[in-house]
Amino acid sequence: MSAQIRIDLNCDMGEGFGPYHTATDEELLAYVTSANIACGFHAGDPRTMDTTVALAASRGVAIGAHVSYPDLVGFGRRHLQVSPLELLTDVTFQIGALQAFCQRHGTRISYIKAHGALYNDMAIDATLSKAMASAILEYDPSLPVLTLAGSPSVEILGEAGIATISEGFVDRAYTPEGRLVPRTTPGAVVTDPAVISARGLALASHQPVDDITGAPVMISCESICIHSDSPGAPTLAAAVRTTLEDAGILVTPFR
């Protein structure tokens, strides 16, 4: 008898700032099992972080530090040039800030995930991956990193002694090489609920998904991401979770 398939469903959250709030976070927490919470560098402020951590903790949702380049103006989606020391100290600052709110609400950070441009840059840049590894090794070497499935960062982080969780995306298009299509490219963001649900089932079942050209590409992942700023994100998350559970897949945090 084969073991039941398990998959994590994660979502980027706490991406408001000041008077601007993401109204869908509380709804999304009913469906996801891990919350990547913004730490103030691409979005988030003390009140937003505090509220989001409290909500996630009350739902028993795992919390990840969603660290970014220092780029509030560009929502962390601009490719900045930073030194290894800058990245190390910026990541340390962000983890520490989020952990303070986790402590306040009786929970903890369970993993790290880079956001936006840093996520994509780190996936292929050994220097950035090593700097990320150094920050985590100094802070808490038991923390895993959620990173792009099949990317060089998986091996680089592993060689540095950092555990990784490979991530797939239901609402983003892939290149034939298994990388994310830049958001500026038409078709880079997937919005059809039926397509998104089918992609979630394929990813969880270790089946290929269509790349941007319509050809199959294999993405081996342990966690599936859905973005909170996708149109109708709570409806999409609900559809993905229902599809997975109807197929007998256990949706649960990876740790």
Residue pairs with C-beta under 8 A, 6 or more apart in sequence:
4 248
4 249
4 250
5 204
5 205
5 248
5 249
5 250
6 249
6 250
6 251
6 252
6 254
7 203
7 204
7 221
7 222
7 223
7 224
7 244
7 249
7 250
7 251
7 252
8 33
8 34
8 62
8 165
8 222
8 223
8 224
8 251
8 252
8 253
8 254
9 31
9 32
9 33
9 34
9 200
9 223
9 224
9 226
9 237
9 240
9 241
9 244
9 251
10 32
10 33
10 34
10 35
10 36
10 64
10 113
10 146
10 167
10 223
10 224
10 225
10 226
11 28
11 32
11 34
11 35
11 36
11 225
11 226
11 227
11 228
11 233
11 237
12 36
12 38
12 66
12 115
12 225
12 227
12 228
12 229
13 22
13 25
13 28
13 29
13 35
13 36
13 37
13 38
13 52
13 56
13 66
13 228
14 22
14 25
14 35
14 37
14 38
14 43
14 44
14 48
14 49
14 51
14 52
14 53
14 66
15 22
15 38
15 42
15 43
15 44
15 75
15 228
15 229
16 22
16 43
16 44
16 45
16 48
17 43
17 44
17 45
17 48
17 72
18 45
21 48
22 228
22 229
24 228
24 233
24 234
25 52
25 55
25 228
26 55
27 234
28 228
28 233
28 234
28 237
29 35
29 55
29 56
29 59
29 61
30 59
30 234
30 238
31 234
31 237
31 238
31 240
31 241
32 61
32 226
32 237
32 241
33 61
33 62
33 251
33 252
33 253
34 61
34 62
34 63
34 64
34 110
34 111
34 146
34 223
34 253
34 254
35 52
35 56
35 61
35 62
35 63
35 64
36 64
36 65
36 66
36 113
36 115
36 146
36 225
37 44
37 49
37 52
37 53
37 56
37 63
37 64
37 65
37 66
37 98
38 44
38 48
38 49
38 52
38 66
38 68
38 115
39 49
39 65
39 66
39 67
39 68
39 94
39 95
39 97
39 98
40 46
40 49
40 94
40 97
41 67
41 68
41 69
41 70
41 71
41 72
41 76
41 90
41 94
41 115
42 66
42 68
42 69
42 71
42 72
42 74
42 75
42 76
42 77
42 115
42 116
43 72
43 75
43 76
44 52
46 101
49 97
49 98
49 101
50 101
50 104
50 105
53 63
53 98
53 101
53 102
53 104
53 105
53 107
54 105
56 62
56 63
56 107
57 63
57 102
57 105
57 106
57 107
61 253
62 110
62 111
62 253
62 254
62 255
63 98
63 102
63 107
63 108
63 109
63 110
64 109
64 110
64 111
64 112
64 113
64 146
65 94
65 95
65 98
65 99
65 109
65 111
65 112
65 113
66 113
66 114
66 115
67 90
67 91
67 94
67 95
67 112
67 113
67 114
67 115
67 118
68 76
68 94
68 114
68 115
68 116
68 118
69 76
69 78
69 80
69 82
69 90
69 116
69 117
69 118
70 80
70 90
71 77
71 78
71 80
71 116
71 117
74 117
75 116
76 115
76 116
76 117
76 118
77 116
77 117
77 183
78 117
79 117
79 120
79 121
80 117
82 90
84 127
84 128
84 130
84 131
84 134
85 131
87 118
87 128
87 131
87 132
87 135
88 131
88 132
88 134
88 135
88 138
89 135
91 112
91 131
91 132
91 135
91 136
92 135
92 138
92 139
95 109
95 112
95 135
95 136
95 139
96 139
98 109
99 108
99 109
102 108
102 109
109 140
109 143
110 143
110 253
110 255
111 143
111 144
111 145
111 146
111 165
111 254
111 255
112 132
112 136
112 143
112 144
112 145
112 146
113 119
113 145
113 146
113 147
113 167
114 122
114 132
114 145
114 147
118 128
119 147
119 148
120 148
120 179
120 180
121 128
122 128
122 129
122 132
122 147
122 153
123 147
123 148
123 151
123 152
123 153
123 179
124 151
124 152
124 153
124 179
126 152
126 156
129 152
129 153
129 156
129 157
129 160
130 156
130 160
132 145
132 157
132 162
133 156
133 157
133 160
133 161
133 162
134 160
136 143
136 145
136 162
137 160
137 161
137 162
141 161
141 162
142 163
143 162
144 162
144 163
144 164
144 165
144 254
144 255
145 153
145 157
145 162
145 163
145 164
145 165
146 164
146 165
146 167
146 223
147 153
147 154
147 157
147 164
147 165
147 166
147 167
148 154
148 166
148 167
148 179
148 180
149 166
149 167
149 168
149 178
149 219
149 220
149 221
150 166
150 178
150 219
150 220
151 178
151 179
153 164
154 164
154 166
157 163
157 164
158 164
165 222
165 223
165 254
166 220
166 221
166 222
166 223
167 221
167 222
167 223
167 224
167 225
168 203
168 209
168 219
168 221
168 223
168 224
168 225
169 180
169 224
169 225
169 226
170 190
170 196
170 197
170 199
170 200
170 203
170 224
170 225
170 226
170 236
170 240
171 189
171 190
171 191
171 196
171 225
171 226
171 227
171 230
171 236
172 180
172 181
172 188
172 189
172 190
172 227
173 180
173 181
173 185
173 187
173 188
173 189
173 190
173 211
173 212
174 180
174 181
174 209
174 211
174 212
174 217
174 219
175 181
175 211
175 212
175 217
176 211
176 212
176 213
176 215
176 217
177 217
178 211
178 217
178 218
178 219
180 188
181 187
181 188
181 212
182 188
183 189
185 212
187 212
188 212
189 230
190 196
190 199
191 230
191 231
191 232
193 232
193 235
193 236
193 239
196 226
196 236
196 239
196 240
197 239
197 240
197 242
197 243
198 243
199 209
200 224
200 240
200 243
200 244
201 207
201 243
201 244
201 247
201 249
202 208
202 209
203 209
203 219
203 221
203 224
204 224
204 244
204 247
204 249
205 247
205 249
206 220
208 216
208 217
208 218
208 219
209 216
209 217
209 219
210 216
210 217
211 217
222 254
223 254
224 240
226 233
226 236
226 237
226 240
227 233
230 236
241 251
244 251
245 251
